[in-house]
Amino acid sequence: MLTTGNRRQFLKQIGLTAAGTLIAPAFLHAHDHSIPKFGGRRLVVIQLSGGNDGLNTVVPFRNDILYEARPQLLAKPSELLKVSDELAFNPAMEGFRSLFDEGDVCVLNSVGYPNPNRSHFRSMDIWHTASDAGKYSSTGWLGRYLDHECTANTNVTSIEIGQVLSLALKGAEFKGTPVANINQFYNASRKVAAGSYDGQNETASFLYKTVLDIKSTASYLYEKKKIYQSKKTYPKTKLGNDLKKIAEMIHSGVDSSIYYASLSGFDTHFNQEARQQRLLKVYSESLKTFVEDLKQSGEWKNTLVLTFSEFGRRVKQNASGGTDHGKANCLFLAGGALKKQGLYNDLPTLDHLDKGDLNHEIDFRQVYSTILDRWLSADAGKILGKKYEGLAFV
């Protein structure tokens, strides 16, 4: 019989508790392989945590205002990876530049939201929930997608590579599952027997069903893991390893429409140039290998990758060789079925700033709305709470 103590220990061990809240996944069913409603398309989200400096990532290198504002921060024009007469990428982004040249990337500039918040935690919450800056929500935009698209017997769900589930993937009824290591997840599930329950106590019934779902999930992923192991050599970094796991799950036929991964460390208030270049190199090389992996199997055409950060940095460098929290930022979309490749909109305007920050021209919820409506075939208006003008990248 499963006791309260070892239930809690088990759930904690496999990462199904976060901030004191029990995460109960209505997840994948090992013997149900019906075609998901999303039609085989999937979204992969890569979160760059800490506020990546977009102006040092996508560089308008002919803009004199930028070099005046950042005399010791920018790479020399000769070192930048130029892709047009005005646009260049950070020198560390060779892999990303090749994806851009091959038509696998769409770059959106000046993305943000009205009344932006400079707090990492609050701004990330806004991005996760798609709420207005003055409103708070306990559910994420992808969690609400799951609420609208999932039923008790559906395969549509989400997987986050990690120990803790992001707010973006928490719905009112359905939630994603955080999995750092499939083998550990499976082994932990085997140590706890589900026991039996007569259904008289609501809390115990909830826990009992949760354990059954966990065991089913763990077994499903463990069996799927045996099907395919990538032969690509991924970068030996956390993000490289995380994207390799996602590619292997995709190739193995795991019925998930959403995958989520993160790369942290972008809060570069001091000595930014070298620190950011190391991180962008990790991101660029990992994404390049992931794309090559999916292209080999033909799954790239069914995949859309969204890369975002919670805010950009201020235009002017600070006294510590870094940049402070800003507002609008660049955002990347990558996929094998993009309708718009390359640069989606103009490079940021630097002669009309918002108190030293970039003005936002695209609301990030327009990006979400487009992904939900046109890529995942969901009702974006219901999920986001109101209609946003769509964009033409898919």
N, C-alpha and C positions, 0 to 999 in steps of 0.2 A: 504493500500500500504506500502511496506517495504522501509523505508528511509535509506540513506547511514549511518546515525548515529546509528540507532538501528541495522542495519546489523553488523556493526563493534562491537557494544556492545555485541550482541548475540554470534558472533563468538569468541570473547574474553572470554565470560562467560563460554562457553562449551569447552574451551581449544583447539580451532582449529586455533589459531595463535601462532606461536613460533618464537622468534627472529625477529618479524616484518614480517614474511612470512605467507601468507594465506595457510592453509592446506585444500585442497579440496578432500575429500575422494570419490572415486568411490567404493562404499562399498556394504554392504549386501542389498538384495532386499527382502522385506517382503513376496512377493508372488512368489518368484522364488526359488524352492528347488531342483534344479537339482544337480546331484552328481558332486562335484568339481573334477577338473582334477587331483588333488593330491591324489585321491583315498581314502580319509578319514584319511590319516596320517597327523599328525600335529607336529610342532616344538614349544617347549616352551623354551625361552631364559631367563636365570637369570643372570643379570649383577651385579658383585660385584665391586662397584665403589670405587676408591681410591688406588687400587694396593694392593690386598690381598697378604700377605706373604705366599707363597706356601711352603717354607721350614718349617714353623711352622704349616702348615696344613697337608701336607703329609710328614711325618718326617722319614728320613733315620737314625733311632736312633742308629745304630751300627757304624756310621761314626764319628770317633774321631775328624776329621777336623771341623765338624759342631759344636760340643760341645766346641772346643777350640775357635771358632769364636763367639760363643754366650753363654758365661758362665753364664749370669744372665737372659737369655731370654727363654730358652727352658724348657718345663716341665720335671720333673724327668722321667726317663725311666719307673719307676713303675706306673706312672700316665697315660702314653700314652696308646692308644687303639691299641694294636698290632694285626696285621692281617697276619704277616709272620715273618720270622727270621730277616728281615731287615726293614720292613715297618710298620709304625704305624700312626694313625691319632691323631690329636689334642684331648685332653681329653674332649673337649666340643662336640665332633661329634659322640655321641653314636648312634643317629638315622641314620646318614650317614653310620657308620660302619655296622649297621644291614642290610642296603640296599646293601652294598658291599658284605657282607657275603651271601646274598640271590641271588646274581648274577644280580642285577639291576643297577650296576654302572661299568663304565670303566674309569680308571684314566690315563690320558696322562701327562707325565712329560716333562719338558724342551721345552715348547711350546712358540714360539715367532715369530720374523721376522728379516730379515737382517737390519742392521743399525738402531737399535732400538732407540726410542726417550723417554726421561725420563719425559717429560711434561705430566701431566694427560690429558689435553685437546687434545694435538696433538696425543698422543698414542691412546686415545679412538677414535679419528676420524679415525685413521688408522684401528683399529679393526672394526669400524662401516662401513667403506667404502671398506675395503679389498684392499686399494691402497698400492703402494710402499711407503716407508718412505719419499721419496722426491717428491711425487706427491699428489695433492689435488683433491678431488672429491666432488661434491655437492649432489651425490646420494649414498645411502647405499646399502650394498650387498643384504639385504632382500627387499629393495625398488625396486631394479633392478629385483629381482625375481618376484615381483608383476607386473612390467612392461612387463615381458616376458610371464607371465601366465594368467594375467587378460584380460578380454574383457569387453565391456560395460555392459554385462548381466551376468557376472560370479559372483559366490559367493566367490571366492578365494580372501582373503584379510588378514589384520593383525590387531591385537588389542594390544595396550600398556596400561597397568594399570597405569594411572597417568595423570597429567595435560598437560604435554609437550611431543611431539613426538620426539623420538630419531632419529638421523641422519640415523641409520641403517635401519629404516623403510620408508625412503623417497626415492621414485623413481622419474623419470622424469615426468611420467604421472599418476601413481597411488601411493597413500600413505596410510599408516596405519592410524588408528584413536586412539587418546589418550582418554581413558574413565576412570575417577577416581571413579565415582559413577553413576550407570545406572539410578537410580531414579532421581537424579539431572539433568543428561543429558536429560532424557525424559521430565521432567518438564520445563526445559529451552527451549526445542524445541517447546513446546506447547504455549509459550508466544509470539512467533513470527509468524505472518501469512505470508505465502509465497507470497501472492498477485498475480499479473499477470505481464507478460512482453511480448512485441511484437517482441523481438529478434533483434532490430536494433542497440543496443549498446553492443559491445563485453564484456566490463567489467561488465555491469549490467547483461548481460546474464549469465556470469560466476558466479556471486554472486547468481543469482536466482536459477541456477542449483545446486549450493552448498547447499543452504538452503533446497531445495527439497531432496537432498541426505542425509543431516543431519537429517531431520524430518523422512525420511524413516528408516535410521539407528537407530535413537532413539526409534522409535516405534517397530522395529524388536527386538532390544535387550530387551526392556521393556517387550514385550510379551513372549520372550524366558525365561526371568528371572522368570516368574510365573511357569514354567514347573518343575524345580528342585531346591531344596535348600538342600545343603549338611547337613547331620546329623553328620558328623565327627566334632570332637572338634579340631579346628586348634589353634595353638599358638596365643595369643592375641598380635600380633606384626603386623607391617605394611606388612612385607613379608608374614606372615601367612594369613592375610586377603586378600592380593592380589592373592595368590595361591588358596585360597578358591573361590574367584570370577572366576578365570580361570577354576577351576574344575567344578563349577556350569554352566558356559557357555558351556563347553565340554559336560557335561551330558545333557544339555538342547538342544543339537543339533545345536548350533551356527556354521554356515558354515565358520569357519576361519581356515586357515592352520598355522597361526603364532600367538603366544601370547608372550608378552614381559613384564618382571618385573625386578625390580632393588632393591638392598640392598646397601646402602651407608655407609661410615664411616671407610673404611679400610686404610686410610692414616695415619698409626700408626708410626709417628716419635718419639713418647715418650710414656712411660708406655704401651708398646704394649701388653704384655702377657694377662692381664685381659681384655683389650678393645677388642682384637681380639677374645678371647674366648667367650665373650658375643655375638659378631656378628656371629661367627661360630655356636654357639648354636641355634641362631635364624634361620640361614640357614638350619642347619641339621634337626631340629625338624619340620620346615615348609615343607621341601622337603619330609621327611618321611611321614607326614600326607597326603600330596598331592598324593604321590604314593599309599598309602593305599586306599585313596578315589577312585582313578581311577582303582585300581585293583578290587574293589568291583563291578564295573559296566562293567568290561571287556575292558575298554578303554585304559588301560595301554599299551597293545600290539600295539596300534596305536599311541603312544606318544613317542617322543624323547625330552629329556631335555638337553640343553647345558648350562653349567655354566662357565663363564670366568671373568677375571679381566684384566685391561689394561696393567699391567706389574706386575712382582714380586718385591721382595725387595733385597737389597744387602745381601751377605752372612754374612758379619760381622756386629754385632750389633753396634749401635752408642753409644755415651756417655749419652744419655737420656733414656736408657732402651727401645729403639725402633729400627727401621730399616729405611734406606733411600731408595729412588726409585732405583729399579734394572731393570732387563731385562727379561729373560725367566721365565716361571712360569708353574704351573700345571693347568690343565683344566679337567673338569668333564663332562662325558656324562652319562645319565641315561635313561633307557627305558626298555620296556617289550619285545623288539625284538632284543636286542644286540647280535651280533655274537661274540664279544669279551668282556668277563667280567673280572673284576679285574684290574690288572695292565697291561696297554697296552705295555709299554716299560720300560726300565731300570730306576731305580732311578737316580737323577742327579749326575753327576760326579763333585766332589768338589776339586780334585787335579789338574784340568786344567781349571781355570776360565778365563773369559774375563774381565781383569782389575777389579777383585773383584766381578764379576757377573757370573751367570750361563750362559753358552752357550745355544743357542736354537738348538734343534735337529729336531723338527717338526715345519714347517711353519703353522701358524694358518689357512692359506688359504687352506691348505690340508684338514683340518677339515671341513671348509665351503664347499669345493668342493665335499667332500664325502657326506655331508648332502644333498646338492642340487641334485647331480647325483643319489645317491642310496636310499635316503629317500624320497625326494620330487619329484623325477622323472623329474627334470628340466635339462637344458643344462648348466652345471656349467661353461664351457669354455666361452660361450657367456656372462653369467652374471658377471663373475669375470674378464673377459677381456683376460684371457689366461688359459691354462691347468695347473693343479697342480696334482701331484701324489696322488691318492686316498689312503685312509687308510681302514683297515678291521674291523671297529667296527660295521658297519651295512651292 
